[in-house]
Amino acid sequence: MYSKFKSCVAPIYSSTRTCNVVNGSTDTTTELDLQLGQNSDSITQHNWDLIVESLDRLSEGITIIDSNDQLILYNTQAATYLGLSDGDVGIGVALNDLIQRTAENGVVDPSSLLMQQLDASREAKPQFFERELDGGRILSVRANPIPGGGVITLYTDITERKAFEKRLIEMATRDELTGLINRREFFTLANHEEERAKRDGHMVSVMMIDADYFKKINDTYGHAIGDDVLRDLADNCRKIFRKTDVVGRYGGEEFSVILPGAKEDMAKMIAERLRKSVSESVVKSEKGDVKYTVSIGIACAEGRDIRIEEILDRADRALYTAKAQGRNRAIFDSAA
């Protein structure tokens, strides 16, 4: 008859395996025989090796911390994510010691993964968060308390999923040709700016921008070059407008802009800078260089009665005035 053993597991690095186990064994033949029966198989070192090798083959990282804040089990991926080296970990190493060893210049980062593991262990409630590592990798971290104390944590690399989600958002909110936000997203952000302006009582300026003689460009140089012109106009917008401005493709060759906090003089100055920048642009084609201009309509409003769509209508009227006056100019609508 085989003897049965109770085993406790703690990790240790070796030259042949990243994560190993140590068995502290006591003969409990009588006790386990009563519980499991005379024919029960013993838990062997081979079984533990198989478990550890299996853990190391997981694409996820896994750690187990006991009720005494001891890191008692981890796999290769977890060591990588936590920034642990062979020399950092021993048998049942205290988490506080690990935190001190991995602290840069002796300063502990309170938001480090190791610190959050310690918090999860002490709070004894499930935690879920995402963390971006150095190099841009993104982890999903799920920590679940263990009955009696301690925590088991699973680390999943979600970088590709996040990139896919970002791509889906861009497809839903970005104009594919120019890379600017599309009309739907423009009005979503415009409504946010309207609410903010009403709340804070600040000035909002709006521009409508149209590429002059765009149909003629398409007819003369082809639609592919027309697309290049629109891309060039979008590049000029990115260069001229502020980061706080909302710039979108309104439709066709027409672009719309919201300038939060910009008063009349500032809006006119920015519009003139854009007009000048565009007039100096050159788009290359097989039929020769393409020069083009833009017409711009501007309108402003201030106070709690702001309505973005009304300001856009005023800017659109100013745009048509600019067209009627000969194009390649910016016109301000002064009607309140």
N, C-alpha and C positions, 0 to 999 in steps of 0.2 A: 504494500500500500504506500502511496506517495504521501509525503508531508505537504500540508498547505501553508501558505504564507500570506500575511497582510503586507502590502507594499505601499510605501509613500514615494512620490515622484518629485524630483527636483532637477532642473536642467544644469548641464555643464558642457562647456565646449571641449571638443577634442580635435586632434589633427585629422581624423577621418570622418567626423560628422559634425555638422554645425550645431545641432541640438541633440543632446543625449540625456539619459536619465540616470538617477542614482536610486537604488532600492535599499531602504532601511528595513530589514526583515526580522521578524520575531516568530518563533515557532508557535503556531496557534492551531495545531492539528486537531485537537479535541474540539475546540470552539467551532472551527469551520466545518469539520466533519458533521457536527450536529446540524449546522445550518444548511449545508449543501449536499450532504449525503456521502456515503463511502466511496462512490465512483466519480466524484468531482475531480476534474483536472486542475492541477496547480497552475497559477499564473507565472509563466516563465520569463526570463530576461528576453528571450526571443520575441515573446508577445509584445513586450514594451518597445523593443527595437522596431518592430513592425509598426506600432502606433506612432512612434517618433518619426520614422521615415515617411509615413503617410502624412503626418502634419507638415513635414518639410516639402511635400509635393503639392501642397495647397497653394493656389495663387493668392489666397488671402493670408494676412498675418493674424496670429492668434497669441494672446497672452493670458495667463491666469495668475492672479494675485491673491494671496490668502488673507485671513483676517488680521494677520500681524504686519500687513503691508510688505510682504516678502514676494518677490517675483519668483514663482516656482515653476513656471512652464512658459515657453515661447518657441516659435519656429523661425526659420531663416528670414521669411518676409517680414515678420514683426521686428526682428533685430535690425533689418535694413531700414524700416520705416522709423524706428525709434532712435536710429543712429548709434546702435550699440556695437562694440567691437568685441573680439574674443577676450580681451583683458578686462572688459567691463563687468562681466557676469560670472558669478560663482554659484555655488549651491545655495539656493534660498536667499539670494542677495536682497538686502533691504532696499526698498524703492527710494527712500531718502538718500541713501548712499549713491545710488545710480544717478539721481538727479544732480547731486553735487559734483560727481565725476564728469558728467556730460555738460555741466554749465560752462559757458564761454567766459573766460577771464574771471571766473568765480562768481559771476552774476547769473542767478537762476531766472529763466524765462517763465513767468507765471502761467503763460498760455501754452507751454510746451506739452507735447503728448504725454510725457511721463508725469508731469504735474496734474494733468487732467485725469490720468489713470488713478493717481493718489486721491484726487477729489471724488472720483466715482466710487472708489472703494469705501471711503469714509461716509459718503452720503447714502449709500446703500439703496440707490434707486436707479432705474435704467436711464442711460444718457445716449443721445445721438447727436453727432455733429460732423461737419465736414472741415477738412484742413488742407490747405495748399502747402506742399513741401517745397524746399529749395529745388529749383529746376523745373517747377511748374506742375509736378504731379499732384493730383487731388485725391485725397483719401476720404472715404466714408468710414466713420468710427462708431461702432455700436458697443456700448459697455453695459453688461447686465450683472446685477448683484447675485452672489452665490448664497444660498441659505446657510446661515451660520457665520457669515462674514466673508469678505473678499469679493472679487469681481472677475468675470471672464469677458474679454474684449476681442472683437473681430474687426480687422482692418481690411477694407476693400478698396482697391485702386479703381476709381471711377473717372479717370481722366478722359478716356475715350467717350464715355457716356455724356460727360459734361460738354465735350467738344461737339458731339452730335446735337445735344440740346441747344447749344449756342447757335449752331448752324440752322436749326429749325426756327429759332427766334429770328435770326437774320433773314431767313426766307420769308417770314411772315411780316417783317417790319421794314425791310430794306428794298430799295429799288435795285433790281439786278444789274441794270445798265450802268448807273452812276455811282452806286454804293451809298447814296444818300437815303434818308428815311423815305418811305413811300407815303402816299397821300393819307392812308388810314392812320398810320403811326403819327404823322404830322398833326392831325386833328386830335389824336389822343393826348399828345404832349401840349398842344395848343390849349386844350381845355384845362389841363393842369396849370398852365401859366395864367389862364384867365382867373381861375380860383385863387391863385397866389396873389395876383395883382389886386383882386377885390379885397382880399384879406389884409394886405400890406398897404394898399393905396398907392402903389408906385406906377410910373409911366410904362407903357408898352408900345413899341413901334413894330410895324409890319411892313414887309416889302413883297411885291410881286415882280418877278424878273422874267423877261421873255427874250429869247434869242431872235435877233432881227433877221428877216428874210430867210428863215430857216427852210421853207419849202424850196426856195431857189437853190440853196446849198444842196439839198437832197437831189433835186432835179439835175444839177450841174455835175456834182461829184459822186453821187450815189448815196444810198442809205447807210452804208458802212462808214463813210466819212461823216455823214450826219451824226451817227452815233459817237464818233470820235469828238465831234464838236460839243456834244452834250457832256461827254466825259470831261473835256477840257473846261467847260463852264463849271461843272461840279468841283473840279480841282481848284479853280479860282475861288469858288465859294469857300472851300475848306481853308484856303490860304488867307482870305480876307476877314471872314466872320469870326467872332469870338467863340470860345468853347461853350459859353453859356447860351449862345444863340441856337435856335431850332431851325435847321435848314433842311428842306425836303423838296423832292420832285413832285410838283403839283399835278402834272400831266403833260404829255407831249414835250414841247420845248419850254414849258413854263415851270418856274421854280418859285417857292414861297419861303419866307423867312420871318421868324418872330425874334425880336430883340428885346428881351426883358430889361427894364430899367433904362433903356435908351431914349433920351429926349430928342426933340426935332433936330437940333443942330448935330448931335452925334449920329443920328440915323442918316442925315444928308451926307455927312462926311464919309461914313462907311459905304454908302451907295456910290458916291463918286469914286472912291478908291476901287470898288469892284468894277465900275464902268471903265475906268482907265486901265486896270489890269487886263480886262478882257480885250479891250481894243488893241492892246500890245501883244496879244497871244497869236500864235501861228500854229495851225494844224496842218501837218504834212499829208500830201496825197500824191498819187501817181500823175495827176493832172496839174500839179503845182501846189504852192502854199495856199492855204485857206485862211483868210482873215474874216473875222466876224465881229459884231457888236451886240450890245444888249440895251433894251429899254427897261426902265425901272420905275415902278410906282410905289410911293411911300405914304403911310398914314400913321398917326399916333393917337393914343387915347390915355386918359388917366382917371383914376377914381374908382368907386365901387360900382359904377354902371357900365364897366367895360364889357363889350361883347366882341369876341375875337372874329366871328363871322362878319359882323358889321364893319370892323376895321379892315378885314380882307377885301370886302366889297369896295370900300373907299380906295384902298391901294390899287385894286383892279381898275377902277375908274381913272386913277392917276396914271396907270400904265397905258391905257388907251389914249390918254391925252399926250403922253410922251411919244407914242406911235404917230399920232396925228401931227405933232409938231416937228416930225422929221427923223425920229428914232435916235439911238445912241445918246440917250440923255436920261436923267433921273428927275421925276416930277413929284412934288409933295402935295398931297391933298390937304388943304387947310380947313375943310369943312368939319365942324364938330357935331 
